[in-house]
Amino acid sequence: MIKDKDWDMVKKIGLTLVTVLVSITVSAQNLRDSTITLFEDLKVPLVEKKYVANTNFQDNWYISMYGGVTSNFGSDCSHSGFFRLMGPAAMLAVGKEITPISGVRFQINYNRNTGVTDDMFGEVTIKDAESGLETIKDMSWMTHNRYKWNSYGLSIDYLLNFTNLILGFRENRKFHLQGVVGIGGSVSRNYTTEQYAEAQHIDNSHDMELANKDKYDNRQHSLICLRAGLAGTCMIARNWNLHIEAVGNILDNSYDSNPTTSNTWDGHVDYLLGVSYRFNNKGGMAPGFYYPRHDMTEYLVRMRDINEIREKTKRRRDELEAMTDTIDVDAQVMYTLIAFDENDATIDRLQQTNIYTTAYAWARNSRSIIYITNSTAVDDKLFRKRAEAIRDILLERYEIPASKIRIIASEKDIKPIGDYIELIVND
């Protein structure tokens, strides 16, 4: 188990890790839209540049499977070759990309570990149970021999995308380099040296009662594990990625069942190759962080309609100035087009700004009458529904008196005296 001084260090490392996770995860990206000025003192949001979109909780999840090898380090491992300390390893992970530079994953893993016996073995006195005779046996051949055990882990990793952090986010980049830090738990058991089973005095198996039980603790160990390493990811298809990674795992000195040696930590480095499937985002979209590009067609149509209204206002003013029999030649007239989607009475964001423009103009000249009309002279349920929706906003949101608002099906039927504003309802 971990000693008090080591446990304090583990707590500090864990606290630091949690702080980093929270700070980077919370720093999701703020979207900033550019604006375009349509009217005096009125700006309408208009996104023309690329930006990274926020995602939903159910977006950017993936499941991964890994296989590879693990190489142990710890007590007396320097007395065995690097490749002779290797054993098979496997991992199953479920993860989520939170932002283009940060992600988190949960995994379970299996390792077949290799340890090395130390130099305690020499001459051992063996007493025969029947005759009572004692013999001395040379056991030095057991010094620095390898033995095996299994370990099972459950952990959580934080992944920091160095590629996007340094080079900036790019959609559908083919390769990413990531840093991995994590914390978890590991259970080790089934210690064995089957090839030396006849030497029961130093047999390192879990099932044997050992003469050297004070030296080797073969009980099942449950330990805290700290993880750190590097991972590379290659995008091979829309939903598929290929991964290669090397991650070190640091554990207490008792991990290899020999806690009496001078080294403080045992552990292993996992070299893994894996593949992951990335689930589609909300709405069936491909996984990832997108660069939304606003379709400017609708904005251009609206701008064209606004320009037509401006031209119509200018022509009407010219007509009024040319009239000699009019009483109110100085009347102020304003035209605003309110456009709706086909067979719909919902007022969208851009039309809300047009209604605001009307209310703003009326506030500057409260003598004006607001006419909600229709240039096509169609008086049907849809027109009435649309006109009433506009009227309700003027009444409730901008508190314009009802006596100042009139609904007339055809603008040809408007016979105003004095200043007035026309809200023309068009499809």
C-alpha positions in Angstrom: 0.0 0.0 0.0 1.0 3.6 -0.4 2.9 5.2 2.5 1.6 8.4 4.1 4.3 10.6 2.5 3.7 9.0 -0.9 -0.1 9.4 -0.4 0.4 13.1 0.2 2.2 13.4 -3.1 -0.5 11.5 -4.9 -3.2 13.8 -3.5 -1.2 16.8 -4.7 -0.8 15.4 -8.1 -4.5 14.4 -8.3 -5.6 17.9 -7.2 -3.4 19.5 -9.8 -4.8 17.2 -12.5 -8.4 18.0 -11.6 -7.6 21.7 -11.6 -6.2 21.5 -15.1 -9.1 19.4 -16.3 -11.7 21.9 -15.0 -9.9 25.0 -16.2 -9.4 23.8 -19.8 -12.8 22.2 -20.1 -14.7 25.2 -18.8 -12.8 27.5 -21.2 -15.1 26.6 -24.1 -14.8 28.9 -27.0 -16.8 32.1 -27.3 -18.4 32.9 -30.6 -18.1 36.4 -31.9 -20.2 37.5 -34.8 -19.3 40.4 -37.1 -22.1 43.0 -37.6 -23.5 45.0 -40.5 -25.3 48.3 -40.1 -28.7 48.2 -41.9 -30.2 51.4 -40.5 -29.1 54.3 -38.4 -28.3 53.2 -34.8 -29.1 49.6 -35.7 -26.7 46.8 -36.2 -27.7 43.3 -37.3 -25.4 40.3 -36.5 -24.0 38.9 -39.7 -21.5 36.0 -39.5 -19.2 35.9 -42.5 -16.0 34.5 -41.0 -15.3 30.9 -39.8 -15.6 30.0 -36.2 -15.6 26.8 -34.1 -19.1 25.7 -33.1 -20.1 24.8 -29.6 -21.3 21.2 -29.4 -24.0 19.3 -27.5 -23.3 16.9 -24.7 -24.1 13.9 -26.9 -21.7 15.0 -29.6 -18.1 13.7 -30.3 -18.3 10.5 -28.3 -16.2 7.6 -29.4 -15.3 4.0 -28.3 -11.8 2.6 -28.7 -10.1 -0.8 -28.6 -6.3 -1.2 -28.1 -3.8 -4.0 -28.1 0.0 -4.0 -27.6 2.7 -4.7 -25.0 3.6 -3.5 -21.6 7.1 -3.2 -20.2 7.7 -3.2 -16.4 10.1 -1.2 -14.3 10.7 -1.6 -10.6 12.6 -3.8 -8.2 15.8 -5.3 -9.8 14.3 -4.9 -13.4 17.6 -3.5 -14.5 19.0 -7.1 -14.3 16.7 -8.2 -17.1 16.7 -7.1 -20.8 14.1 -4.5 -21.9 12.3 -6.9 -24.3 12.3 -9.8 -21.7 10.3 -7.5 -19.4 7.5 -7.2 -21.9 4.1 -8.8 -21.8 0.7 -8.5 -23.6 -1.6 -5.5 -22.8 -5.1 -4.6 -23.9 -7.4 -1.6 -23.3 -11.1 -0.7 -23.9 -12.0 3.0 -23.7 -15.0 5.3 -24.1 -14.2 9.0 -24.6 -15.5 12.4 -25.6 -13.8 15.4 -27.4 -15.0 18.4 -25.3 -13.3 21.1 -27.3 -10.8 21.0 -30.2 -7.9 21.1 -27.7 -9.3 18.9 -24.8 -10.9 15.6 -24.3 -11.6 13.0 -21.7 -11.8 9.2 -21.7 -12.6 6.3 -19.4 -10.9 3.0 -19.8 -10.4 -0.5 -18.4 -7.1 -2.3 -19.2 -5.4 -5.6 -18.7 -1.6 -6.2 -18.4 0.5 -9.3 -18.1 3.4 -8.0 -16.0 7.0 -9.3 -15.6 9.0 -8.9 -12.4 12.6 -9.8 -11.4 13.6 -11.6 -8.1 16.3 -9.8 -6.1 19.6 -11.1 -4.8 18.3 -12.5 -1.5 18.6 -16.1 -2.5 21.6 -18.1 -1.4 22.0 -21.3 0.7 18.7 -22.6 2.2 18.4 -25.2 5.0 15.7 -27.8 4.2 14.5 -30.2 7.0 13.2 -33.6 5.9 9.8 -34.1 7.6 10.2 -37.9 8.1 13.9 -38.3 9.1 14.4 -34.9 10.6 17.6 -34.5 8.8 18.6 -31.1 7.6 20.3 -30.4 4.2 21.7 -27.2 2.8 20.6 -26.4 -0.8 22.2 -23.7 -3.0 19.3 -21.5 -4.3 21.4 -18.7 -5.8 20.3 -19.8 -9.2 17.0 -18.1 -8.4 18.5 -14.7 -8.1 17.3 -12.2 -10.7 14.9 -14.6 -12.3 11.7 -13.4 -13.9 8.1 -14.0 -12.7 4.7 -13.0 -13.9 1.4 -11.6 -12.6 -1.8 -10.1 -13.9 -3.1 -6.6 -13.3 -6.5 -5.0 -14.1 -7.0 -1.2 -14.2 -9.8 1.3 -14.3 -8.9 5.0 -14.9 -9.8 8.3 -16.4 -7.5 10.3 -18.8 -7.4 13.9 -19.9 -6.1 14.4 -23.4 -4.6 17.7 -24.5 -4.4 18.2 -28.3 -1.0 19.8 -28.9 -1.6 20.0 -32.7 -4.7 22.2 -32.4 -3.3 24.1 -29.4 -0.1 25.1 -31.3 -1.1 25.2 -35.0 -4.8 26.2 -34.5 -7.9 24.2 -35.2 -8.4 23.0 -38.7 -11.4 21.0 -39.8 -10.7 17.3 -40.7 -7.0 17.4 -39.9 -5.5 14.0 -40.7 -3.1 13.7 -37.7 -3.1 14.9 -34.1 -0.5 14.7 -31.4 -2.0 14.6 -27.9 -0.7 14.6 -24.3 -2.2 12.1 -21.8 -2.5 12.5 -18.1 -4.7 10.5 -15.9 -5.4 8.8 -12.6 -7.1 5.5 -11.7 -6.9 2.3 -9.8 -5.1 -1.0 -10.4 -5.6 -4.5 -9.0 -2.7 -7.0 -9.3 -2.9 -10.7 -8.5 -1.8 -14.2 -9.6 1.9 -13.9 -8.9 3.7 -17.0 -10.2 7.0 -18.6 -10.9 5.8 -21.9 -12.3 9.1 -23.0 -13.8 10.6 -23.1 -10.2 7.6 -24.7 -8.5 9.8 -27.4 -6.8 11.5 -24.6 -4.8 8.6 -23.9 -2.5 10.7 -21.9 -0.1 10.9 -19.1 -2.7 7.9 -19.9 -4.9 6.3 -16.5 -5.7 2.8 -17.9 -6.5 -0.4 -16.6 -5.0 -1.5 -20.0 -3.8 1.6 -21.1 -1.9 2.5 -20.5 1.7 6.0 -19.1 1.4 9.0 -19.4 3.7 9.9 -15.9 2.5 6.5 -14.4 3.0 8.0 -11.5 4.9 9.9 -10.6 1.7 7.3 -11.1 -1.0 3.8 -10.1 -0.3 1.7 -12.2 -2.8 -1.7 -11.1 -1.7 -3.9 -9.2 -4.1 -2.9 -5.5 -4.3 -5.3 -2.6 -5.0 -3.3 0.5 -5.7 -3.7 4.0 -7.1 -2.2 4.5 -10.5 -0.9 7.8 -12.0 -0.7 8.0 -15.8 1.2 10.2 -18.3 2.2 9.8 -21.9 1.8 10.7 -25.6 -0.7 9.6 -28.2 -0.9 10.1 -31.9 -4.2 9.9 -33.8 -4.7 9.4 -37.6 -8.1 10.0 -39.2 -8.7 7.2 -41.7 -12.4 7.7 -42.4 -15.4 9.8 -41.4 -16.1 7.9 -38.3 -12.8 5.9 -37.8 -9.5 6.9 -36.3 -6.2 4.9 -35.8 -4.3 5.5 -32.6 -0.8 4.8 -31.4 0.4 5.7 -27.9 2.9 5.2 -25.1 1.7 5.8 -21.6 3.6 5.3 -18.4 1.8 4.1 -15.2 3.3 4.8 -11.8 2.3 2.7 -8.8 3.4 2.0 -5.2 6.5 -0.2 -4.6 4.3 -3.1 -3.6 3.0 -3.5 -7.2 5.5 -6.3 -8.0 4.8 -8.0 -4.6 8.3 -6.9 -3.3 7.8 -3.8 -1.2 11.0 -4.1 0.8 13.4 -2.8 -1.9 14.8 0.8 -1.9 12.9 2.1 -5.0 9.8 4.2 -4.2 7.8 3.4 -7.3 7.0 0.5 -9.5 5.1 0.6 -12.8 4.9 -0.1 -16.4 4.9 1.6 -19.8 2.1 0.6 -22.2 2.8 0.7 -26.0 -0.6 0.3 -27.7 -2.1 0.4 -31.2 -5.8 0.9 -31.4 -8.8 1.9 -33.5 -11.8 4.0 -32.5 -15.3 4.5 -33.9 -16.7 8.1 -33.5 -20.4 8.3 -33.2 -22.3 10.8 -35.3 -23.2 14.2 -33.7 -26.7 15.4 -33.1 -28.8 15.4 -36.2 -26.7 12.7 -37.9 -23.9 15.1 -38.6 -20.3 13.8 -38.9 -18.4 14.0 -35.6 -16.1 16.9 -35.1 -16.1 20.7 -34.5 -17.4 22.5 -37.5 -16.8 25.8 -39.2 -20.4 26.9 -39.8 -20.7 29.1 -42.9 -23.8 31.2 -43.0 -25.7 31.0 -46.3 -25.6 34.6 -47.5 -28.4 34.1 -50.0 -31.2 34.9 -47.7 -29.4 38.0 -46.4 -28.9 39.2 -50.0 -32.6 38.7 -50.7 -33.6 40.7 -47.6 -31.1 43.5 -48.6 -32.6 43.6 -52.1 -36.1 43.9 -50.6 -34.9 46.7 -48.3 -33.4 48.6 -51.2 -36.6 48.2 -53.2 -38.5 49.7 -50.2 -36.0 52.6 -50.1 -36.5 53.3 -53.8 -40.3 53.1 -53.3 -40.1 55.6 -50.4 -38.1 58.0 -52.5 -40.6 57.8 -55.4 -43.5 58.4 -53.1 -41.8 61.4 -51.6 -41.2 62.7 -55.1 -44.9 62.2 -55.9 -45.9 64.1 -52.8 -43.6 67.0 -53.6 -45.1 67.1 -57.1 -48.7 67.3 -55.9 -50.0 70.9 -55.7 -53.4 70.1 -54.1 -52.0 68.3 -51.1 -52.4 69.9 -47.7 -49.6 68.1 -45.9 -46.7 68.2 -48.5 -44.2 68.0 -45.6 -45.5 64.7 -44.4 -42.9 62.2 -43.3 -43.3 58.7 -44.8 -41.5 55.5 -44.0 -41.8 52.1 -45.6 -40.7 48.8 -44.0 -41.0 45.4 -45.6 -41.8 42.5 -43.4 -41.0 39.2 -45.1 -42.3 35.8 -44.0 -41.5 32.3 -45.1 -44.1 30.6 -47.3 -47.4 29.8 -45.4 -45.8 30.9 -42.1 -46.7 33.7 -39.7 -43.5 33.3 -37.6 -41.4 36.5 -37.4 -37.7 35.7 -37.7 -34.7 37.4 -36.3 -34.2 39.8 -39.2 -37.8 40.8 -39.3 -37.7 41.5 -35.6 -35.1 44.2 -36.4 -37.4 45.7 -39.1 -40.2 45.9 -36.5 -37.7 47.5 -34.1 -36.8 50.0 -36.8 -40.5 50.9 -37.1 -40.9 51.3 -33.4 -37.8 53.4 -33.2 -39.1 55.7 -36.0 -42.5 56.0 -34.4 -40.8 56.9 -31.0 -39.1 59.8 -32.8 -42.4 61.0 -34.3 -45.3 59.8 -32.1 -47.8 61.6 -34.3 -47.3 59.0 -37.0 -49.9 56.4 -37.8 -48.6 52.8 -38.4 -50.3 51.0 -41.3 -49.8 47.2 -41.5 -50.7 46.5 -45.1 -50.2 44.2 -48.1 -48.9 45.3 -51.5 -50.6 42.4 -53.2 -54.0 43.4 -51.8 -54.7 39.9 -50.6 -57.0 39.9 -47.5 -57.0 36.3 -46.2 -56.5 34.4 -42.9 -52.7 34.2 -43.5 -52.4 38.0 -44.0 -54.5 38.7 -41.0 -52.5 36.3 -38.8 -49.2 37.9 -39.9 -50.5 41.4 -39.4 -51.8 40.6 -36.0 -48.4 39.1 -35.0 -46.7 42.3 -36.0 -49.3 44.4 -34.2 -49.0 42.3 -31.0 -45.2 43.0 -30.9 -45.7 46.7 -31.4 -48.3 46.8 -28.6 -46.7 44.5 -26.1 -43.0 45.0 -26.6 -42.8 48.6 -27.7 -46.0 49.8 -26.0 -47.3 51.7 -29.0 -50.9 52.8 -28.5 -53.5 50.7 -30.3 -55.0 53.9 -31.8 -51.8 54.4 -33.7 -51.8 51.0 -35.4 -54.2 50.0 -38.2 -54.4 46.9 -40.4 -55.5 47.5 -44.0 -55.4 44.8 -46.6 -54.3 46.9 -49.5 -51.9 49.8 -49.4 -54.0 51.4 -52.1 -56.8 51.9 -49.6 -54.5 54.0 -47.3 -55.5 57.7 -47.4 -53.3 59.2 -44.8 -53.1 62.8 -43.6 -49.9 63.7 -41.9 -46.9 61.5 -41.1 -47.3 57.8 -41.4 -45.4 54.5 -41.5 -46.2 51.5 -43.7 -45.3 48.0 -42.7 -45.8 46.0 -45.9 -46.4 42.3 -45.4 -44.9 40.2 -48.2 -44.2 36.5 -48.6 
